[in-house]
Amino acid sequence: MTAQWREFEKLIARIEQAMAPLDAAVRSPDRIPDKVTGELREVDASIRYKVGTCPILITIECRDRSSIEDVRWIEQLAEKKRSIGASMTLAVSSSGFSDPAMKKASAVDIEIRTLSDMAAEDFRQWLAVQHVVLDVREWSLSELALELYDAPEDAELILALQESFRERGHLAPIFIRNLDGKRFHVENVLIEWCKRHGTFFPDDLPSDGTRIRRNLHQPVDRNLLHVETTKGDFDIRIIHIGLWLSHSKALVPVSRLAQYSDPSSPLVQTAEWNLRGTVKLSLHRDLESGETKIVITSEDSRNIITADSLIGKQKCGVSSGVSSFWDSVRFTAS
């Protein structure tokens, strides 16, 4: 499978997710057991939801190629649909279907769809812009240090916590609440900070992407939070968090305009922007209702922060390499 073909499948999954009921689960790809052999059969995407107490499975198969799809593909999909017990199968093509294929699809309960690239003029009725202004405030963790009540000077974070921080960074569950043993991470502390003090981004932060350093110091009462060290468990007195902050703006052009249709009429028009990395902004216009749904998706895997431990003077700290995390994103049409 080419990367272009896979992008086609993912776009179809995003369109169907936007149009599906809120409680529907869309996966792409998915693997579903064969009802006879038990073998896992891969489908390009699936939609699962319930009607009352009845589970519904819809499968989606896609082909992105220059030739029109013929009846043989429909016959293959009909047999696969029966084998995996799908309630419905959608066959999606970028080039359309032959007349025999459409007749066969109707006879074997296969729904067919076509995705076509469109020009900006085709979207003028509801989309007056081709660019968005991406306004991003980012923060990244540069250092974490803890001052502890009554801890000896040679206390160090236990090895398991150091390893957890190296692997998970700001999401490592380092802190433990005394009341019930629940664990918390740095991002929990930052969320609480924002509730009490407002944003940690200064008003005068330049918008050219320049990074500035800010240190936050969160005092903690006794008997509230503790941490596990090589010398035992000790309550946390102060949490010191070092952050890199930046603010940037960028004009992002539209990356794709497409129309999703059944044999009788267009159903959805979609405009997408590639924002940063695998993050996409999608506008999906339901042509029947006139409703436009705005969706932001990302395929980024978990951010990994490498770390070196810095221990001493009743502080247990880890200084980390920097990975970026999005604090807020705002979009302005232009």
Sequence and secondary structure as in RCSB ss.txt:
>XXXX:A:sequence
MTAQWREFEKLIARIEQAMAPLDAAVRSPDRIPDKVTGELREVDASIRYKVGTCPILITIECRDRSSIEDVRWIE
QLAEKKRSIGASMTLAVSSSGFSDPAMKKASAVDIEIRTLSDMAAEDFRQWLAVQHVVLDVREWSLSELALELYD
APEDAELILALQESFRERGHLAPIFIRNLDGKRFHVENVLIEWCKRHGTFFPDDLPSDGTRIRRNLHQPVDRNLL
HVETTKGDFDIRIIHIGLWLSHSKALVPVSRLAQYSDPSSPLVQTAEWNLRGTVKLSLHRDLESGETKIVITSED
SRNIITADSLIGKQKCGVSSGVSSFWDSVRFTAS
>XXXX:A:secstr
  HHHHHHHHHHHHHHHHHS TT EEESSEEEE TTT  EEEESEEEEEEETTEEEEEEEEEE SSS B HHHHH
HHHHHHHHHT SEEEEEESS B HHHHHHHHHTTEEEEEEEE  GGGGTTT   SEEEEEEEEEEEEEEEEEESS
  TT  B HHHHHHHHHHGGGS  EEETTT  EE HHHHHHHHHHHH  SS TT  SB   EEEEEEEE  TTTE
EEEETTEEEEEEEEEEEEEEEEEEEEEE  EEEEEE SSSEEEEEEEEEEETTEEEEEEEETTT  EEEEEE   
      EEEEEETTEEEEEE    EEEEEEEEE 
